[in-house]
Amino acid sequence: MLVGYETSDDAAVYALTAEHALVATADFITPVLDDPRAFGAVAAANSLSDVYAMGGTPLVALNLCGFPEKTLPPEVMGEIFAGAADVCREAGVVIGGGHTVRDDEVKFGLAVTGVVHPDRILRNSAARPGDLLVLTKPLGTGALAAALKQGALPETGPDYAALVAAMTALNRCGAFLHACGVRACTDVTGFGLAGHAAEMALGAGLRFDLDTAALPLLPDAVGLCGRGFTCGGTRSNRAFGASRVGYAPSLGEDLIGLVNDPQTSGGLLFAVPPDRCEEARATALARGALCAAVVGEVRPLAHGSTPVFFR
């Protein structure tokens, strides 16, 4: 086992030969969209992301589904599977079957197996002082999804389209980042930017300084957080990170909520030396990243300071 759960990394990596290692992960979520086909696509992109975050290439996936057969017709399950198949086809991933169980609510995701060269693994704990931090998708999926559930985000509008586009976009650029000098990487999902940055910083024993003014955002994400369109995960993320994450006094509750906002199928956060940053950003954009925003810097961790600080 080359990578396990010691530093809360995104997937397990198991050595096969000197040049090949397996990347294995499983992830499933409850619906964030009412459209079952779109939900299946989101869930699939979210599951595949863990392999990309390790620098790997996904090859085969198995469907994992919990389904309330007494309250929903089987056609809904078929649409979920079809949406996942669309995304897997785009990624060049074969779906080899899966497993379904009866459940009180819909849950869906994938168990994914991929490959990576053992010398090209992107761990979440390998950042170094001076590295720049880059984010490849806009933040705010949790806030917009909460607004959608409460009827404050029309499904016919551009903001909804931006939400779906962000959550279904593949993080396939992760498979090409090691060659650009990227040292560490994770995908930003349920623990929010603050939580996943804290995992990276703690794993490396360093401090991540993040600039909220540089964060890429989905439409009205900050405003929605300020108006209370959050979820229980936002509050628990902030509480869990209380001793790990610091905030400038000037930051309002809206921005603090945003950086703790649970992301569904969020982007990659990676650390790269400054002299390779533009190369890595260009590669990420060329490989389908929605953005490649420089959002912070890695510094030594001073005694008494928090591993993550937002200004």
C-alpha positions in Angstrom: 0.0 0.0 0.0 1.6 3.3 -1.1 -1.1 5.6 0.1 -3.7 4.7 2.8 -5.8 6.8 5.1 -3.0 8.2 7.2 -3.4 11.8 6.0 -7.0 11.6 4.8 -6.0 11.4 1.2 -8.5 11.1 -1.6 -8.0 7.4 -2.6 -5.9 4.4 -1.8 -2.9 3.6 -4.0 -1.6 0.0 -4.2 1.7 -0.9 -6.0 1.6 -3.5 -8.7 4.9 -3.1 -10.4 7.7 -0.5 -10.5 5.7 1.4 -13.1 2.1 0.7 -12.3 -0.1 1.2 -9.2 -3.8 0.9 -8.7 -5.9 3.8 -7.4 -9.1 2.7 -5.7 -11.9 4.8 -4.2 -15.7 4.8 -3.6 -18.1 7.7 -3.1 -21.8 8.2 -3.2 -24.1 11.1 -2.4 -27.8 12.0 -1.9 -29.5 14.0 -4.6 -28.5 17.7 -5.0 -30.7 18.1 -8.1 -34.2 17.0 -8.9 -33.4 15.9 -12.4 -32.3 12.3 -12.0 -30.1 12.2 -15.1 -28.3 15.3 -14.1 -27.9 14.0 -10.6 -26.4 10.7 -11.9 -23.9 12.8 -13.9 -22.9 14.9 -10.9 -22.5 11.9 -8.7 -20.3 10.2 -11.3 -18.1 13.2 -11.8 -17.8 13.5 -8.0 -16.7 9.9 -7.6 -14.1 10.0 -10.5 -12.6 13.1 -9.0 -10.8 11.2 -6.3 -8.7 9.3 -8.8 -7.8 12.5 -10.7 -6.9 14.2 -7.4 -4.2 11.4 -6.9 -2.8 12.1 -10.3 -4.3 9.0 -11.7 -6.4 8.0 -14.7 -9.7 6.2 -13.9 -10.4 3.0 -15.9 -13.4 1.1 -14.6 -16.3 1.9 -12.3 -19.1 0.1 -10.5 -22.4 1.7 -9.7 -23.4 2.0 -6.0 -27.1 2.8 -5.6 -29.6 2.9 -2.7 -33.2 3.2 -4.1 -36.6 3.6 -2.5 -38.5 1.2 -4.8 -41.8 1.8 -3.0 -41.9 5.6 -3.6 -40.1 6.0 -6.9 -40.5 4.2 -10.3 -37.6 2.2 -11.6 -37.3 4.6 -14.5 -35.8 7.1 -12.1 -33.0 4.7 -11.3 -32.5 4.1 -15.0 -32.1 7.9 -15.6 -29.6 8.1 -12.8 -27.5 5.3 -14.3 -27.8 6.9 -17.7 -26.4 10.2 -16.4 -23.5 8.4 -14.8 -22.9 6.5 -18.0 -22.7 9.8 -20.0 -20.0 11.2 -17.7 -18.0 7.9 -17.6 -18.1 7.7 -21.4 -16.7 11.2 -21.5 -13.9 10.2 -19.1 -13.1 7.0 -21.0 -14.3 4.9 -18.1 -16.0 1.5 -18.4 -18.9 0.7 -16.1 -18.6 -2.9 -15.2 -21.8 -3.4 -13.2 -22.4 -2.5 -9.6 -24.7 -3.1 -6.7 -28.2 -1.8 -5.7 -29.9 -2.0 -2.3 -33.3 -0.9 -1.0 -33.1 2.4 0.9 -35.4 5.0 2.3 -33.8 7.7 0.1 -31.8 7.8 -3.1 -28.1 7.4 -2.8 -25.8 7.0 -5.8 -22.1 7.0 -6.7 -19.3 4.9 -8.0 -16.5 2.6 -6.8 -13.7 3.6 -9.2 -10.4 1.9 -10.0 -7.7 3.7 -11.9 -3.9 3.6 -12.5 -1.0 5.9 -11.7 2.8 5.6 -12.0 4.1 5.1 -8.4 6.5 8.1 -8.9 3.8 10.4 -10.1 1.3 10.1 -7.2 -0.2 13.4 -6.0 -0.6 13.1 -2.3 -2.4 15.8 -0.3 0.4 16.2 2.2 3.5 17.1 0.0 3.3 20.9 -0.3 6.4 22.9 0.5 7.0 26.5 1.8 6.7 29.0 -1.0 4.3 26.9 -3.2 1.4 28.7 -4.7 -2.2 27.3 -4.2 -4.4 27.0 -7.3 -8.1 26.1 -7.4 -9.7 24.7 -10.6 -13.5 25.2 -10.0 -15.6 28.0 -8.6 -17.0 27.7 -5.1 -20.6 27.8 -4.0 -22.3 24.5 -5.0 -23.6 24.0 -1.5 -25.2 27.5 -1.3 -26.7 27.3 -4.8 -28.0 23.7 -4.2 -29.6 24.9 -0.9 -31.2 27.8 -2.7 -32.5 25.4 -5.4 -34.1 23.2 -2.7 -35.8 26.2 -1.1 -37.2 27.5 -4.4 -34.9 30.5 -4.6 -32.9 29.3 -7.7 -35.0 28.8 -10.9 -34.1 25.7 -12.9 -34.5 27.7 -16.1 -32.0 30.4 -15.2 -28.3 30.9 -15.9 -27.3 30.4 -12.3 -28.8 26.9 -12.3 -27.0 26.1 -15.6 -23.7 27.3 -14.0 -24.3 25.1 -11.0 -24.9 22.0 -13.1 -21.9 22.8 -15.4 -19.6 23.1 -12.4 -20.7 19.9 -10.7 -20.6 17.8 -13.9 -17.2 19.0 -15.1 -14.5 16.4 -14.9 -11.3 17.1 -12.9 -9.3 15.1 -15.5 -6.6 17.8 -15.5 -5.3 16.1 -12.3 -3.8 13.3 -14.4 -1.5 15.8 -16.1 -0.4 18.0 -13.2 2.6 16.0 -11.8 4.4 16.6 -15.1 4.0 20.4 -14.5 5.7 20.3 -11.1 2.6 20.1 -8.9 3.6 18.6 -5.6 0.3 18.2 -3.7 -3.3 18.0 -4.6 -6.8 17.3 -3.2 -10.3 17.8 -4.5 -12.6 20.2 -2.6 -15.8 18.4 -1.6 -17.8 17.8 1.5 -15.5 19.5 4.0 -15.4 22.7 2.0 -12.3 24.7 1.0 -11.4 25.3 4.6 -11.6 21.7 5.7 -9.7 20.3 2.7 -7.0 23.0 2.9 -6.6 22.1 6.6 -6.1 18.4 5.7 -3.4 19.4 3.2 -1.7 21.9 5.6 -1.7 19.5 8.6 -0.4 16.7 6.5 2.5 18.8 5.4 3.0 20.5 8.7 2.7 23.9 7.1 0.4 26.9 6.9 -1.9 27.8 4.0 -2.6 31.5 3.6 -5.7 32.0 1.4 -6.9 35.2 -0.2 -10.7 35.4 -0.3 -10.6 38.1 -2.9 -9.0 35.7 -5.3 -11.5 32.9 -4.9 -13.4 31.9 -8.0 -17.2 31.9 -7.3 -20.4 30.6 -8.7 -23.0 33.4 -9.4 -24.3 35.0 -6.2 -22.6 32.4 -4.0 -21.5 34.9 -1.3 -24.8 36.6 -1.3 -26.7 33.3 -0.9 -24.5 32.3 2.0 -25.1 35.7 3.6 -28.9 35.2 3.2 -28.7 31.9 5.0 -28.7 29.4 2.1 -26.4 27.0 3.7 -26.8 23.5 5.2 -25.9 21.7 8.4 -22.6 20.7 6.8 -21.5 24.3 6.6 -22.0 24.7 10.4 -20.3 21.4 11.2 -17.4 22.2 8.9 -16.8 25.5 10.7 -17.1 23.9 14.1 -14.8 21.1 13.2 -12.2 23.5 11.8 -12.4 25.9 14.7 -8.9 25.1 16.0 -7.4 24.7 12.5 -8.7 27.6 10.5 -8.3 31.3 11.2 -10.1 34.3 9.7 -9.1 37.9 9.3 -11.4 40.2 11.5 -12.6 42.0 8.3 -14.2 38.8 6.9 -18.0 38.7 7.2 -20.2 35.7 8.0 -21.0 35.4 4.3 -17.5 34.7 3.2 -16.7 32.5 6.2 -19.8 30.5 5.3 -18.7 30.2 1.7 -15.2 28.8 2.5 -16.9 26.2 4.8 -19.6 25.5 2.2 -19.7 21.7 1.4 -18.9 21.3 -2.3 -20.4 18.6 -4.4 -17.9 17.6 -7.2 -15.8 20.6 -6.5 -12.5 21.5 -8.1 -8.9 20.5 -7.4 -6.7 22.5 -5.0 -3.1 22.0 -5.8 0.3 23.3 -4.6 2.9 24.1 -7.2 6.3 26.0 -7.1 6.0 29.6 -8.3 8.3 29.0 -11.3 6.0 26.2 -12.5 2.7 27.8 -11.7 1.9 29.3 -15.1 2.7 26.0 -16.8 0.5 24.1 -14.4 -2.4 26.7 -14.8 -2.1 26.5 -18.6 -2.1 22.7 -18.5 -5.1 22.6 -16.2 -7.1 24.9 -18.4 -6.1 23.0 -21.6 -7.3 19.8 -19.9 -10.8 21.1 -19.1 -10.5 22.9 -15.8 -13.2 25.6 -15.4 -10.6 28.0 -14.0 -7.1 28.0 -12.5 -7.1 30.7 -9.9 -4.1 31.4 -7.7 -5.8 31.6 -4.3 -3.0 31.5 -1.8 0.5 30.5 -0.7 2.1 27.9 1.5 4.2 29.2 4.4 6.0 27.7 7.4 3.7 27.1 10.3 4.6 29.4 13.2 4.1 28.3 16.8 0.6 29.2 17.9 -0.8 29.9 14.4 -3.6 28.0 12.7 -2.7 25.7 9.7 -5.1 27.7 7.5 -5.8 31.4 7.4 -8.2 33.3 5.3 -7.8 37.0 4.7 
